[in-house]
Amino acid sequence: MTASLQALWVWVTSTFGGKLAASLFVSMLPVIELRGGIPIAVGLGLAPRVAIPVCVLGNILPIVPVILFVKAVFAKMRQWGGFFASLVDKLERKANKHRDVLDKYAWMGLVLLTAVPLPGTGAWTSSLLAALTGIRLKHAFPAIALGVVIAAVVIGTLSYGVAALV
């Protein structure tokens, strides 16, 4: 980490609001999501009653834009060709690897795909898959949000321990 990046991190995480913002931002990131946000919140010293809702919110925020706009963004990226077209292909293949879960379990498949804390799962993958398969936002959002809450309970328990969550 460069000195300026490290200084920025120290400055952001030196206040309560900065710790909340860092946890929220990390939880919004694809791949990392709240599976990384909650452990970071633990490392920053945030209490579970504060950290977990903030990380859930951060993980839920990208769902609507991904479902509504990913097809248009992917179409534009395909037009650019080269690296962007191959990136879209890679992301679509990644999402479609989990399509059998969605086909087998329908609505509950989105919940499971979001809730299971394994690589390649989570709200971003579920939102992408919902968009690519044409699942409407009003059906996909509640399932993915429920999956995020379940994942938060699992990761919160692993990060803080059962006693801290009671």
DSSP file with accessible surface (Angstrom, degrees, kcal/mol):
  #  RESIDUE AA STRUCTURE BP1 BP2  ACC     N-H-->O    O-->H-N    N-H-->O    O-->H-N    TCO  KAPPA ALPHA  PHI   PSI    X-CA   Y-CA   Z-CA
    1    1 A M              0   0  157      0, 0.0     0, 0.0     0, 0.0     0, 0.0   0.000 360.0 360.0 360.0 132.3    0.0    0.0    0.0
    2    2 A T     >  -     0   0   85      1,-0.1     4,-2.7     4,-0.0     5,-0.2  -0.272 360.0-111.4 -69.7 160.8    1.4    3.4   -0.9
    3    3 A A  H  > S+     0   0   81      1,-0.2     4,-2.6     2,-0.2     5,-0.2   0.891 117.7  49.3 -62.1 -39.7    2.0    6.0    1.8
    4    4 A S  H  > S+     0   0   91      2,-0.2     4,-2.2     1,-0.2    -1,-0.2   0.895 112.0  48.1 -69.4 -37.2   -0.7    8.3    0.5
    5    5 A L  H  > S+     0   0   95      2,-0.2     4,-2.5     1,-0.2    -2,-0.2   0.910 112.6  49.1 -66.3 -41.0   -3.2    5.4    0.4
    6    6 A Q  H  X S+     0   0  111     -4,-2.7     4,-2.5     2,-0.2    -2,-0.2   0.912 110.3  50.6 -64.9 -41.2   -2.3    4.3    3.9
    7    7 A A  H  X S+     0   0   61     -4,-2.6     4,-2.5     2,-0.2    -2,-0.2   0.902 110.4  50.2 -63.0 -40.8   -2.6    7.9    5.1
    8    8 A L  H  X S+     0   0   91     -4,-2.2     4,-3.0     2,-0.2     5,-0.2   0.930 110.5  49.3 -62.2 -45.7   -6.1    8.1    3.6
    9    9 A W  H  X S+     0   0  101     -4,-2.5     4,-2.6     2,-0.2    -2,-0.2   0.926 112.1  48.2 -60.6 -44.9   -7.1    4.8    5.2
   10   10 A V  H  < S+     0   0   85     -4,-2.5     4,-0.5     2,-0.2    -1,-0.2   0.926 113.5  47.6 -62.5 -43.4   -5.9    6.0    8.6
   11   11 A W  H >< S+     0   0  181     -4,-2.5     3,-1.0    -5,-0.2     4,-0.3   0.941 114.1  46.3 -64.1 -46.0   -7.7    9.3    8.2
   12   12 A V  H >< S+     0   0   37     -4,-3.0     3,-0.8     1,-0.2    -2,-0.2   0.910 116.4  44.3 -63.9 -41.4  -11.0    7.6    7.1
   13   13 A T  T 3< S+     0   0   20     -4,-2.6    -1,-0.2    -5,-0.2    -2,-0.2   0.379  92.2  82.2 -90.2   8.3  -10.9    5.0    9.8
   14   14 A S  T <  S+     0   0   77     -3,-1.0     2,-0.3    -4,-0.5    -1,-0.2   0.594  90.2  55.6 -86.6  -9.3   -9.9    7.3   12.7
   15   15 A T  S <> S-     0   0   75     -3,-0.8     4,-2.3    -4,-0.3     5,-0.2  -0.850  85.5-120.2-120.1 159.5  -13.5    8.5   13.2
   16   16 A F  H  > S+     0   0  125     -2,-0.3     4,-2.3     1,-0.2     5,-0.2   0.937 116.4  49.2 -60.6 -45.5  -16.7    6.6   13.9
   17   17 A G  H  > S+     0   0   44      1,-0.2     4,-2.7     2,-0.2    -1,-0.2   0.881 110.0  51.7 -62.9 -37.2  -18.3    7.9   10.7
   18   18 A G  H  > S+     0   0    9      2,-0.2     4,-2.8     1,-0.2    -1,-0.2   0.895 108.4  50.9 -66.3 -39.0  -15.2    6.9    8.7
   19   19 A K  H  X S+     0   0   61     -4,-2.3     4,-2.3     2,-0.2    -2,-0.2   0.909 112.1  47.5 -64.6 -41.2  -15.4    3.4   10.1
   20   20 A L  H  X S+     0   0   40     -4,-2.3     4,-2.7     2,-0.2    -2,-0.2   0.936 113.0  48.4 -63.2 -46.2  -19.0    3.2    9.1
   21   21 A A  H  X S+     0   0   52     -4,-2.7     4,-3.0     2,-0.2     5,-0.2   0.907 111.4  49.7 -62.4 -42.2  -18.3    4.5    5.6
   22   22 A A  H  X S+     0   0    7     -4,-2.8     4,-2.6     2,-0.2     5,-0.2   0.931 113.0  46.4 -63.3 -44.0  -15.4    2.1    5.1
   23   23 A S  H  X S+     0   0    0     -4,-2.3     4,-1.9     2,-0.2    -2,-0.2   0.910 114.5  47.9 -65.1 -41.8  -17.5   -0.9    6.2
   24   24 A L  H  X S+     0   0   47     -4,-2.7     4,-0.9     2,-0.2    -2,-0.2   0.943 113.4  47.4 -62.5 -48.2  -20.4    0.3    4.0
   25   25 A F  H >X S+     0   0  124     -4,-3.0     3,-0.9     1,-0.2     4,-0.7   0.924 111.4  49.2 -62.7 -46.6  -18.2    0.8    1.0
   26   26 A V  H >< S+     0   0   15     -4,-2.6     3,-1.1     1,-0.3     7,-0.3   0.904 108.5  54.8 -60.5 -38.5  -16.4   -2.5    1.3
   27   27 A S  H 3< S+     0   0    0     -4,-1.9     7,-0.3     1,-0.3    -1,-0.3   0.713 103.5  56.8 -68.8 -19.6  -19.7   -4.3    1.6
   28   28 A M  H << S+     0   0   61     -4,-0.9    -1,-0.3    -3,-0.9    -2,-0.2   0.657  85.4 103.3 -82.9 -16.1  -20.8   -2.7   -1.7
   29   29 A L  S <X S-     0   0   51     -3,-1.1     4,-2.4    -4,-0.7    95,-0.1  -0.419  78.9-110.8 -74.2 138.6  -17.9   -4.1   -3.7
   30   30 A P  T  4 S+     0   0   62      0, 0.0     2,-2.2     0, 0.0    -1,-0.1  -0.304  99.3  10.3 -62.7 151.6  -18.4   -7.1   -6.0
   31   31 A V  T  4 S+     0   0  111      1,-0.2    90,-0.1    90,-0.1    89,-0.1  -0.276 129.5  56.2  73.7 -48.2  -16.8  -10.3   -4.8
   32   32 A I  T >> S+     0   0   73     -2,-2.2     4,-1.0    -6,-0.1     3,-0.6   0.968  74.6 144.4 -76.5 -55.8  -16.0   -8.9   -1.4
   33   33 A E  H >X S-     0   0    1     -4,-2.4     4,-1.9    -7,-0.3     3,-1.3   0.033  79.4 -34.6  48.7-154.0  -19.5   -7.8   -0.3
   34   34 A L  H 3> S+     0   0    0     -7,-0.3     4,-2.3     1,-0.3    -1,-0.2   0.693 129.5  77.7 -74.8 -12.1  -20.4   -8.1    3.4
   35   35 A R  H <4 S+     0   0   41     -3,-0.6    -1,-0.3     1,-0.2    -2,-0.2   0.773 111.8  25.7 -63.8 -24.9  -18.3  -11.2    3.6
   36   36 A G  H <X S+     0   0   18     -3,-1.3     4,-1.9    -4,-1.0    -2,-0.2   0.680 117.5  62.6-102.8 -30.7  -15.4   -8.8    3.7
   37   37 A G  H  X S+     0   0    0     -4,-1.9     4,-2.5    -5,-0.2    -3,-0.2   0.903 102.0  49.3 -64.7 -43.4  -17.2   -5.8    5.1
   38   38 A I  H  X S+     0   0    0     -4,-2.3     4,-2.5     2,-0.2     5,-0.2   0.951 111.3  47.8 -66.3 -47.7  -18.2   -7.4    8.4
   39   39 A P  H  > S+     0   0   56      0, 0.0     4,-2.5     0, 0.0    -1,-0.2   0.896 112.5  50.8 -60.4 -34.2  -14.6   -8.7    9.2
   40   40 A I  H  X S+     0   0   56     -4,-1.9     4,-1.9     2,-0.2    -2,-0.2   0.928 108.5  51.4 -66.4 -41.1  -13.3   -5.2    8.3
   41   41 A A  H  <>S+     0   0    0     -4,-2.5     5,-2.5     2,-0.2     4,-0.4   0.895 109.1  51.4 -61.2 -38.4  -15.9   -3.7   10.7
   42   42 A V  H ><5S+     0   0   52     -4,-2.5     3,-1.6     1,-0.2    -2,-0.2   0.946 109.6  49.7 -60.9 -47.1  -14.7   -6.1   13.4
   43   43 A G  H 3<5S+     0   0   69     -4,-2.5    -1,-0.2     1,-0.3    -2,-0.2   0.801 108.0  53.6 -63.0 -28.9  -11.1   -5.0   12.7
   44   44 A L  T 3<5S-     0   0   24     -4,-1.9    -1,-0.3    -5,-0.1    -2,-0.2   0.488 118.7-112.4 -83.8  -5.3  -12.1   -1.4   13.0
   45   45 A G  T < 5 +     0   0   63     -3,-1.6     2,-0.2    -4,-0.4    -3,-0.2   0.652  60.3 156.1  87.1  16.6  -13.7   -2.1   16.4
   46   46 A L      < -     0   0    9     -5,-2.5    -1,-0.2    -6,-0.2    -2,-0.1  -0.547  45.1-115.0 -78.0 141.7  -17.4   -1.5   15.5
   47   47 A A    >>  -     0   0   38     -2,-0.2     4,-3.1     1,-0.1     3,-1.5  -0.399  23.8-117.1 -70.3 149.2  -20.0   -3.2   17.6
   48   48 A P  H 3> S+     0   0   25      0, 0.0     4,-2.0     0, 0.0    -1,-0.1   0.878 113.1  60.4 -57.7 -37.3  -22.1   -5.9   15.9
   49   49 A R  H 34 S+     0   0  200      1,-0.2    -2,-0.0     2,-0.2   116,-0.0   0.717 117.3  32.4 -66.3 -18.2  -25.3   -4.0   16.4
   50   50 A V  H <> S+     0   0   32     -3,-1.5     4,-1.6     3,-0.1    -1,-0.2   0.818 119.9  48.2 -98.3 -48.7  -23.8   -1.2   14.3
   51   51 A A  H  X S+     0   0    0     -4,-3.1     4,-2.7     1,-0.2     5,-0.2   0.900 106.4  53.4 -65.5 -45.1  -21.6   -3.0   11.9
   52   52 A I  H  X S+     0   0   30     -4,-2.0     4,-2.7    -5,-0.3     5,-0.2   0.946 110.1  45.3 -64.9 -48.0  -24.0   -5.7   10.7
   53   53 A P  H  > S+     0   0   75      0, 0.0     4,-2.6     0, 0.0    -1,-0.2   0.914 114.3  50.6 -60.8 -37.4  -26.8   -3.4    9.6
   54   54 A V  H  X S+     0   0   30     -4,-1.6     4,-2.5     1,-0.2    -2,-0.2   0.930 112.8  45.6 -64.8 -43.3  -24.4   -1.0    7.9
   55   55 A C  H  X S+     0   0    0     -4,-2.7     4,-2.1     2,-0.2    -1,-0.2   0.879 111.4  52.3 -69.1 -36.3  -22.8   -3.9    6.0
   56   56 A V  H  X S+     0   0   22     -4,-2.7     4,-2.2    -5,-0.2    -2,-0.2   0.949 110.8  48.2 -62.1 -46.7  -26.2   -5.3    5.1
   57   57 A L  H  X S+     0   0   92     -4,-2.6     4,-2.3     1,-0.2    -2,-0.2   0.934 111.1  50.5 -58.8 -46.4  -27.2   -1.9    3.7
   58   58 A G  H  < S+     0   0    0     -4,-2.5    -1,-0.2     1,-0.2    -2,-0.2   0.871 112.2  47.0 -60.5 -36.5  -24.0   -1.7    1.7
   59   59 A N  H  < S+     0   0    1     -4,-2.1    -1,-0.2     1,-0.2     4,-0.2   0.822 114.0  47.7 -75.8 -28.5  -24.5   -5.1    0.2
   60   60 A I  H >X S+     0   0   34     -4,-2.2     3,-1.7    -5,-0.2     4,-0.5   0.833  93.9  76.3 -81.6 -31.3  -28.1   -4.4   -0.7
   61   61 A L  T 3< S+     0   0   83     -4,-2.3     3,-0.4     1,-0.3    -1,-0.2   0.845  93.4  49.3 -53.3 -41.3  -27.5   -1.0   -2.3
   62   62 A P  T 3> S+     0   0   13      0, 0.0     4,-2.4     0, 0.0    -1,-0.3   0.673  89.8  84.9 -75.2 -11.3  -26.1   -2.4   -5.6
   63   63 A I  H <> S+     0   0    1     -3,-1.7     4,-2.6    -4,-0.2     5,-0.2   0.931  89.9  44.7 -58.2 -52.4  -28.9   -4.9   -6.2
   64   64 A V  H  X S+     0   0   53     -4,-0.5     4,-2.7    -3,-0.4     5,-0.3   0.951 115.1  46.1 -62.6 -50.5  -31.4   -2.5   -7.9
   65   65 A P  H  > S+     0   0   61      0, 0.0     4,-2.6     0, 0.0     5,-0.4   0.907 113.4  50.6 -60.8 -37.9  -28.9   -0.8  -10.2
   66   66 A V  H  X S+     0   0   14     -4,-2.4     4,-2.1     2,-0.2     5,-0.3   0.961 113.8  43.7 -63.0 -49.4  -27.4   -4.2  -11.2
   67   67 A I  H  < S+     0   0   16     -4,-2.6     4,-0.3    -5,-0.3    -1,-0.2   0.918 120.7  41.0 -63.2 -41.3  -30.8   -5.7  -12.0
   68   68 A L  H  < S+     0   0   94     -4,-2.7     4,-0.2    -5,-0.2    -1,-0.2   0.843 129.4  21.5 -77.4 -33.2  -32.0   -2.7  -13.9
   69   69 A F  H  X S+     0   0  124     -4,-2.6     4,-2.4    -5,-0.3     5,-0.2   0.539  90.9  92.2-118.3  -7.9  -29.0   -1.6  -15.8
   70   70 A V  H  X S+     0   0   16     -4,-2.1     4,-3.1    -5,-0.4     5,-0.2   0.881  87.8  53.4 -63.8 -36.0  -26.5   -4.5  -16.3
   71   71 A K  H  > S+     0   0  119     -4,-0.3     4,-2.3    -5,-0.3    -1,-0.2   0.933 112.2  44.6 -64.3 -42.5  -27.9   -5.7  -19.6
   72   72 A A  H  > S+     0   0   68      2,-0.2     4,-2.1    -4,-0.2    -2,-0.2   0.909 114.6  48.9 -66.8 -41.0  -27.6   -2.2  -21.1
   73   73 A V  H  X S+     0   0   75     -4,-2.4     4,-2.6     1,-0.2    -2,-0.2   0.931 112.0  49.0 -64.4 -44.3  -24.1   -1.8  -19.6
   74   74 A F  H  X S+     0   0   14     -4,-3.1     4,-2.4    -5,-0.2    -2,-0.2   0.899 108.9  53.0 -62.4 -40.6  -23.0   -5.2  -21.0
   75   75 A A  H  X S+     0   0   52     -4,-2.3     4,-1.6    -5,-0.2    -1,-0.2   0.925 111.1  46.9 -61.5 -42.3  -24.4   -4.4  -24.4
   76   76 A K  H  X S+     0   0  106     -4,-2.1     4,-1.4     1,-0.2    -2,-0.2   0.915 111.0  51.5 -65.1 -42.9  -22.4   -1.2  -24.5
   77   77 A M  H  X S+     0   0   24     -4,-2.6     4,-0.9     1,-0.2     8,-0.2   0.877 106.5  54.4 -63.4 -36.1  -19.3   -3.0  -23.3
   78   78 A R  H >< S+     0   0   93     -4,-2.4     3,-0.5     1,-0.2    -1,-0.2   0.880 104.1  55.9 -63.9 -37.0  -19.7   -5.6  -26.1
   79   79 A Q  H 3< S+     0   0  141     -4,-1.6    -1,-0.2     1,-0.2    -2,-0.2   0.854 102.1  55.7 -63.3 -35.0  -19.8   -2.7  -28.6
   80   80 A W  H 3< S-     0   0  149     -4,-1.4    -1,-0.2     1,-0.1    -2,-0.2   0.759  97.4-169.1 -68.4 -26.2  -16.4   -1.5  -27.3
   81   81 A G    XX  +     0   0   21     -4,-0.9     3,-1.2    -3,-0.5     4,-0.7  -0.068  42.6  60.1  71.9-168.8  -15.0   -5.0  -28.1
   82   82 A G  H 3> S+     0   0   64      1,-0.3     4,-2.2     2,-0.2     5,-0.2  -0.193 118.0   3.6  53.5-128.5  -11.7   -6.4  -27.0
   83   83 A F  H 3> S+     0   0  138      1,-0.2     4,-2.3     2,-0.2    -1,-0.3   0.876 134.2  52.6 -56.1 -42.3  -11.1   -6.6  -23.3
   84   84 A F  H <> S+     0   0   86     -3,-1.2     4,-2.3     2,-0.2    -1,-0.2   0.909 109.0  48.3 -66.4 -41.9  -14.6   -5.3  -22.4
   85   85 A A  H  X S+     0   0   22     -4,-0.7     4,-2.3    -8,-0.2    -1,-0.2   0.915 113.1  48.0 -64.9 -41.0  -16.4   -7.9  -24.6
   86   86 A S  H  X S+     0   0   63     -4,-2.2     4,-2.4     2,-0.2    -2,-0.2   0.869 109.4  53.7 -69.7 -32.2  -14.3  -10.7  -23.1
   87   87 A L  H  X S+     0   0   55     -4,-2.3     4,-2.7    -5,-0.2    -2,-0.2   0.928 108.5  49.3 -64.9 -43.0  -15.0   -9.3  -19.6
   88   88 A V  H  X S+     0   0    0     -4,-2.3     4,-2.7     2,-0.2     5,-0.2   0.931 110.8  50.3 -61.0 -45.2  -18.7   -9.4  -20.2
   89   89 A D  H  X S+     0   0   62     -4,-2.3     4,-2.5     1,-0.2    -1,-0.2   0.922 111.2  48.9 -58.1 -43.9  -18.4  -13.0  -21.5
   90   90 A K  H  X S+     0   0  137     -4,-2.4     4,-2.4     2,-0.2    -2,-0.2   0.925 112.3  47.4 -63.3 -45.1  -16.5  -14.0  -18.4
   91   91 A L  H  X S+     0   0   56     -4,-2.7     4,-2.3     1,-0.2    -2,-0.2   0.902 112.5  49.4 -65.1 -39.5  -19.0  -12.4  -16.0
   92   92 A E  H  X S+     0   0   43     -4,-2.7     4,-2.7    -5,-0.2    -1,-0.2   0.910 111.0  49.6 -66.7 -40.5  -21.9  -14.0  -17.9
   93   93 A R  H  X S+     0   0  157     -4,-2.5     4,-1.3    -5,-0.2    -2,-0.2   0.921 110.3  51.6 -62.5 -42.5  -20.3  -17.4  -17.7
   94   94 A K  H  < S+     0   0   62     -4,-2.4     4,-0.4     1,-0.2     3,-0.4   0.933 113.5  43.4 -60.2 -46.3  -19.6  -16.9  -14.0
   95   95 A A  H >< S+     0   0    0     -4,-2.3     3,-1.5     1,-0.2    -1,-0.2   0.922 111.3  54.0 -66.2 -42.3  -23.3  -16.1  -13.3
   96   96 A N  H >< S+     0   0   65     -4,-2.7     3,-1.4     1,-0.3     4,-0.3   0.690  90.8  74.8 -70.8 -15.9  -24.6  -18.9  -15.5
   97   97 A K  T 3< S+     0   0  152     -4,-1.3     3,-0.3    -3,-0.4    -1,-0.3   0.792 101.5  44.4 -60.8 -26.6  -22.5  -21.5  -13.6
   98   98 A H  T X> S+     0   0   36     -3,-1.5     4,-1.3    -4,-0.4     3,-0.8   0.322  82.1 102.6-100.3   7.3  -25.1  -21.0  -10.9
   99   99 A R  H <> S+     0   0   99     -3,-1.4     4,-3.1     1,-0.2     5,-0.2   0.833  72.2  63.9 -63.1 -31.8  -28.2  -21.1  -13.2
  100  100 A D  H 3> S+     0   0  104     -4,-0.3     4,-2.5    -3,-0.3    -1,-0.2   0.875 100.3  52.8 -61.5 -34.6  -29.0  -24.7  -12.2
  101  101 A V  H <> S+     0   0   38     -3,-0.8     4,-2.7     2,-0.2     5,-0.2   0.933 112.1  45.6 -64.0 -42.8  -29.6  -23.6   -8.6
  102  102 A L  H  X S+     0   0   14     -4,-1.3     4,-2.0     1,-0.2     7,-0.2   0.918 113.9  48.2 -66.7 -43.0  -32.0  -21.0   -9.9
  103  103 A D  H  < S+     0   0  112     -4,-3.1    -1,-0.2     1,-0.2    -2,-0.2   0.891 117.6  42.0 -64.6 -38.3  -33.7  -23.4  -12.3
  104  104 A K  H  < S+     0   0  154     -4,-2.5    -2,-0.2    -5,-0.2    -1,-0.2   0.901 129.9  22.9 -76.8 -41.9  -34.1  -26.1   -9.6
  105  105 A Y  H >X S-     0   0  111     -4,-2.7     3,-1.2     1,-0.2     4,-0.6   0.415  83.0-166.7-111.0  -1.6  -35.1  -23.9   -6.7
  106  106 A A  H >X S+     0   0   61     -4,-2.0     4,-1.2     1,-0.3     3,-0.7  -0.219  75.5   5.5  53.5-125.6  -36.6  -20.8   -8.4
  107  107 A W  H >> S+     0   0  110      1,-0.3     4,-1.5     2,-0.2     3,-0.6   0.902 135.3  52.0 -56.3 -44.8  -37.1  -17.9   -5.9
  108  108 A M  H <> S+     0   0   90     -3,-1.2     4,-2.9     1,-0.2    -1,-0.3   0.811 100.4  65.4 -65.3 -24.9  -35.4  -19.9   -3.1
  109  109 A G  H <X S+     0   0    1     -3,-0.7     4,-2.9    -4,-0.6    -1,-0.2   0.897 100.5  49.1 -62.8 -40.3  -32.5  -20.4   -5.5
  110  110 A L  H <X S+     0   0    2     -4,-1.2     4,-1.7    -3,-0.6    -1,-0.2   0.903 111.2  50.1 -64.6 -40.6  -31.8  -16.7   -5.5
  111  111 A V  H  X S+     0   0    3     -4,-1.5     4,-2.8     2,-0.2    -2,-0.2   0.958 114.7  43.6 -60.4 -50.2  -31.9  -16.7   -1.7
  112  112 A L  H  X S+     0   0   70     -4,-2.9     4,-2.3     1,-0.2    -2,-0.2   0.907 111.2  53.2 -63.6 -44.3  -29.5  -19.7   -1.4
  113  113 A L  H  < S+     0   0    8     -4,-2.9     9,-1.6     1,-0.2    -1,-0.2   0.849 116.5  40.3 -61.8 -31.7  -27.2  -18.3   -4.1
  114  114 A T  H  < S+     0   0    0     -4,-1.7     9,-0.2    -5,-0.2    -2,-0.2   0.889 116.8  47.8 -81.6 -40.3  -26.9  -15.0   -2.2
  115  115 A A  H  < S+     0   0    8     -4,-2.8    -2,-0.2    -5,-0.2    -3,-0.2   0.820  85.9  91.0 -76.9 -33.3  -26.8  -16.5    1.4
  116  116 A V  S  < S-     0   0   57     -4,-2.3     2,-2.2    -5,-0.2     5,-0.1  -0.509  73.6-140.7 -70.7 117.4  -24.1  -19.2    0.9
  117  117 A P        +     0   0   50      0, 0.0    -1,-0.1     0, 0.0    -2,-0.1  -0.420  56.7 123.1 -81.8  68.9  -20.8  -17.6    1.8
  118  118 A L  S >  S-     0   0  104     -2,-2.2     3,-1.7     1,-0.0    -2,-0.0  -0.889  72.6 -83.1-121.0 157.7  -18.7  -19.3   -0.9
  119  119 A P  T 3  S+     0   0  126      0, 0.0     3,-0.1     0, 0.0    -1,-0.0  -0.314 115.9  25.7 -58.3 137.8  -16.6  -17.8   -3.7
  120  120 A G  T 3  S+     0   0   25      1,-0.3     2,-0.3   -89,-0.1   -22,-0.1   0.532 105.6  94.4  86.6   3.9  -18.7  -16.9   -6.7
  121  121 A T    <   +     0   0   16     -3,-1.7    -1,-0.3   -90,-0.1     2,-0.2  -0.744  45.2  85.8-117.8 172.5  -21.9  -16.4   -4.8
  122  122 A G  S  > S-     0   0    0     -9,-1.6     4,-2.5    -2,-0.3     5,-0.2  -0.727  86.6 -52.7 129.3-177.5  -23.5  -13.3   -3.2
  123  123 A A  H  > S+     0   0    2     -2,-0.2     4,-2.7    -9,-0.2     5,-0.2   0.867 128.2  52.5 -66.4 -38.7  -25.8  -10.4   -4.1
  124  124 A W  H  > S+     0   0   77      2,-0.2     4,-2.5     1,-0.2    -1,-0.2   0.948 113.0  43.5 -64.1 -47.9  -23.8   -9.3   -7.1
  125  125 A T  H  > S+     0   0    7      2,-0.2     4,-2.8     1,-0.2     5,-0.2   0.929 116.1  48.1 -63.3 -43.9  -23.9  -12.7   -8.7
  126  126 A S  H  X S+     0   0    0     -4,-2.5     4,-2.6     2,-0.2    -1,-0.2   0.902 112.5  48.6 -64.2 -40.9  -27.5  -13.2   -7.9
  127  127 A S  H  X S+     0   0    1     -4,-2.7     4,-2.4     2,-0.2    -1,-0.2   0.911 112.4  48.8 -65.0 -43.1  -28.5   -9.8   -9.2
  128  128 A L  H  X S+     0   0   17     -4,-2.5     4,-2.7    -5,-0.2    -2,-0.2   0.939 113.0  47.0 -61.3 -46.2  -26.5  -10.5  -12.4
  129  129 A L  H  X S+     0   0    0     -4,-2.8     4,-2.0     1,-0.2     6,-0.2   0.909 110.9  52.0 -64.2 -40.8  -28.2  -13.9  -12.8
  130  130 A A  H  <>S+     0   0    0     -4,-2.6     5,-2.4    -5,-0.2     4,-0.5   0.927 112.4  46.0 -60.7 -44.2  -31.6  -12.4  -12.1
  131  131 A A  H ><5S+     0   0    5     -4,-2.4     3,-0.9     1,-0.2    -2,-0.2   0.927 113.0  48.9 -64.9 -43.6  -31.1   -9.7  -14.8
  132  132 A L  H 3<5S+     0   0   35     -4,-2.7    -1,-0.2     1,-0.2    -2,-0.2   0.786 114.5  45.2 -69.4 -27.4  -29.7  -12.2  -17.4
  133  133 A T  T 3<5S-     0   0   38     -4,-2.0    -1,-0.2    -5,-0.2    -2,-0.2   0.396 114.6-113.7 -96.8   0.6  -32.6  -14.6  -16.9
  134  134 A G  T < 5 +     0   0   51     -3,-0.9     2,-0.4    -4,-0.5    -3,-0.2   0.692  54.8 161.8  79.9  19.8  -35.3  -11.9  -16.9
  135  135 A I      < -     0   0   45     -5,-2.4    -1,-0.2    -6,-0.2    -2,-0.1  -0.604  42.8-116.6 -73.9 127.8  -36.5  -12.2  -13.3
  136  136 A R    >>  -     0   0  160     -2,-0.4     4,-2.7     1,-0.1     3,-1.4  -0.311  15.2-118.4 -68.5 149.8  -38.3   -9.0  -12.5
  137  137 A L  H 3> S+     0   0   50      1,-0.3     4,-2.8     2,-0.2    -1,-0.1   0.868 111.9  60.2 -54.9 -41.6  -37.0   -6.7   -9.8
  138  138 A K  H 34 S+     0   0  137      1,-0.2    -1,-0.3     2,-0.2    -2,-0.0   0.754 115.2  35.5 -65.2 -20.9  -40.1   -7.0   -7.7
  139  139 A H  H <> S+     0   0   98     -3,-1.4     4,-0.9     2,-0.1    -2,-0.2   0.810 120.9  45.4 -95.1 -38.4  -39.4  -10.8   -7.4
  140  140 A A  H  X S+     0   0    0     -4,-2.7     4,-2.7     1,-0.2     5,-0.3   0.904 103.6  61.0 -74.5 -42.7  -35.6  -10.8   -7.4
  141  141 A F  H  X S+     0   0   70     -4,-2.8     4,-3.0     1,-0.2     5,-0.3   0.916 104.4  46.3 -57.8 -49.8  -35.0   -8.0   -4.8
  142  142 A P  H  > S+     0   0   59      0, 0.0     4,-2.3     0, 0.0    -1,-0.2   0.909 114.8  48.6 -61.3 -37.4  -36.8   -9.6   -1.8
  143  143 A A  H  X S+     0   0    0     -4,-0.9     4,-2.2     2,-0.2    -2,-0.2   0.938 115.0  43.2 -66.6 -45.6  -35.1  -12.9   -2.4
  144  144 A I  H  X S+     0   0    0     -4,-2.7     4,-2.4     2,-0.2    -1,-0.2   0.918 113.4  51.9 -68.2 -41.0  -31.6  -11.4   -2.8
  145  145 A A  H  X S+     0   0   16     -4,-3.0     4,-2.2    -5,-0.3    -1,-0.2   0.912 109.6  49.8 -62.2 -41.4  -32.2   -9.1    0.2
  146  146 A L  H  X S+     0   0   71     -4,-2.3     4,-2.5    -5,-0.3    -1,-0.2   0.919 109.6  51.9 -62.6 -42.2  -33.2  -12.1    2.3
  147  147 A G  H  X S+     0   0    0     -4,-2.2     4,-2.7     1,-0.2    -2,-0.2   0.890 107.5  52.5 -60.5 -38.9  -30.1  -13.9    1.2
  148  148 A V  H  X S+     0   0    0     -4,-2.4     4,-2.4     2,-0.2    -1,-0.2   0.925 109.1  49.3 -63.1 -42.9  -28.0  -10.9    2.2
  149  149 A V  H  X S+     0   0   68     -4,-2.2     4,-2.0     2,-0.2    -2,-0.2   0.926 111.7  48.4 -64.0 -41.9  -29.5  -11.0    5.7
  150  150 A I  H  X S+     0   0   68     -4,-2.5     4,-2.3     1,-0.2    -2,-0.2   0.935 111.5  49.9 -63.7 -44.8  -28.9  -14.7    6.1
  151  151 A A  H  X S+     0   0    0     -4,-2.7     4,-3.2     1,-0.2     5,-0.3   0.893 108.2  54.4 -60.2 -38.0  -25.3  -14.2    4.9
  152  152 A A  H  X S+     0   0    2     -4,-2.4     4,-2.8     2,-0.2     5,-0.2   0.889 107.4  49.6 -64.3 -38.7  -24.9  -11.4    7.5
  153  153 A V  H  X S+     0   0   84     -4,-2.0     4,-2.4     2,-0.2    -2,-0.2   0.938 114.5  45.3 -64.8 -43.6  -26.1  -13.7   10.3
  154  154 A V  H  X S+     0   0   54     -4,-2.3     4,-2.3     2,-0.2    -2,-0.2   0.963 119.3  39.4 -64.5 -52.3  -23.6  -16.4    9.2
  155  155 A I  H  X S+     0   0   17     -4,-3.2     4,-2.5     1,-0.2     5,-0.2   0.890 115.2  53.4 -68.4 -37.4  -20.6  -14.0    8.7
  156  156 A G  H  X>S+     0   0    0     -4,-2.8     4,-3.1    -5,-0.3     5,-0.6   0.918 109.8  48.3 -62.1 -40.9  -21.6  -12.0   11.8
  157  157 A T  H  X5S+     0   0   46     -4,-2.4     4,-1.7    -5,-0.2    -2,-0.2   0.925 114.4  45.6 -64.9 -43.5  -21.6  -15.2   13.9
  158  158 A L  H  <5S+     0   0  135     -4,-2.3    -1,-0.2    -5,-0.2    -2,-0.2   0.860 120.2  40.8 -67.3 -34.6  -18.2  -16.3   12.5
  159  159 A S  H  <5S+     0   0   38     -4,-2.5    -2,-0.2    -5,-0.2    -3,-0.2   0.873 132.1  18.9 -83.2 -40.6  -16.8  -12.8   13.0
  160  160 A Y  H  <5S-     0   0   43     -4,-3.1     4,-0.4    -5,-0.2    -3,-0.2   0.613 104.4-119.2-105.4 -20.4  -18.2  -11.8   16.4
  161  161 A G     X< -     0   0   30     -4,-1.7     4,-0.8    -5,-0.6     3,-0.3   0.012  31.8 -81.6  91.0 156.9  -19.2  -15.1   17.9
  162  162 A V  H >> S+     0   0   98      1,-0.2     3,-1.0     2,-0.2     4,-0.7   0.908 125.0  57.9 -62.9 -42.2  -22.7  -16.2   18.9
  163  163 A A  H >4 S+     0   0   88      1,-0.3     3,-0.8     2,-0.2    -1,-0.2   0.864 102.4  54.4 -60.9 -36.6  -22.6  -14.5   22.3
  164  164 A A  H 34 S+     0   0   46     -4,-0.4    -1,-0.3    -3,-0.3    -2,-0.2   0.751 106.3  52.4 -70.6 -22.9  -21.9  -11.1   20.7
  165  165 A L  H <<        0   0   61     -3,-1.0    -1,-0.2    -4,-0.8    -2,-0.2   0.573 360.0 360.0 -90.1  -8.8  -25.0  -11.3   18.5
  166  166 A V    <<        0   0  155     -3,-0.8    -3,-0.0    -4,-0.7    -4,-0.0  -0.525 360.0 360.0 -88.4 360.0  -27.4  -12.2   21.3
